[in-house]
Amino acid sequence: MNSAQNSLQQLIKAPFLDASSIISSAPGTRPQAVAEAGVDVYAWPHNETSTGVFAPVQRVSGAEPSSLVVIDATSAAGGLDVDVSQSDVYYFAPQKNFASDGGLWLGLFSPAALERVEKIAASDRGVPDFLNLKTAVDNSRLNQTYNTPSLSTLVTLAAQVRWLNENGGLNFATGRTADSAGRIYSWAESASFATPFVAKPEERSNVIATIDFDDSIDAAAIAKTLRANGVVDVEPYRKLGRNQLRIATFVAIEPDDVSALTRCIDYVIEHS
């Protein structure tokens, strides 16, 4: 489930897959997974990083019992609430809420997903070696990775997991991100010049907040001024082409720093 429009393009990029049934919606909105006959995998992102839309992790009503639910959770894992039993594969890289680097992925697989991995590996289906999940599963069972990861990635990941657990685990993390995101959205809703890009509150992400600005205000100029003064990485997703800022509220970010950011934005606007 993503914003891709052309099944043929999907097929060309992944010729070892059958043509996909793609459910899409306008940026800033959330499509709904719908059961279809013959579909063996339902896949979508838990959090859409470019637009700030989150999608719940849940089984697809009416889906065939053998179908799998596969969730890309890179920007959500460790920051959004989840019941992983509602998925078969919940996978992510640690560079967002886990405050580490990319280049490594982690996944939680259900028994059904592991069975599917073995079934595909035993078949004559052509799969590029670098996408062979059995290689990853086999190495994981040996407590190792196929390729040597960066040591700094593992060290920072372990430190963040330890910090999260010492403070209450996922309940602590989701409370913290909800606090930070709430400060951003409340600020935008109370401002005369800003509004949350995601119109429906129940679809707004607690780890990425996208804020639209009135046409009289140049959001790009705000981001440039902030960057020149050491406040960085609030630029929007360029392909959207909107007059907005995109603000991360990952769990490692102090909620009070989020409030400070809103005051910085106010200051820049007042003195423009």
Secondary structure, DSSP 8 states (H G I E B T S, - for coil): --S---HHHHHHH-TTS---------TTS-------TT--EEEEESEETTTTEE------TT--TT-EEEEE-TTTTTTS---GGG-SEEEE-SSSTT---SS--EEEE-HHHHHHHHHHHTSS----GGG-HHHHHHHHHTT--SS---HHHHHHHHHHHHHHHHTTHHHHHHHHHHHHHHHHHHHHHH-SSEEESS-SGGGB-SSEEEEEE-TTS-HHHHHHHHHHTT-------GGG--SEEEEE--TTS-HHHHHHHHHHHHHHHHT-
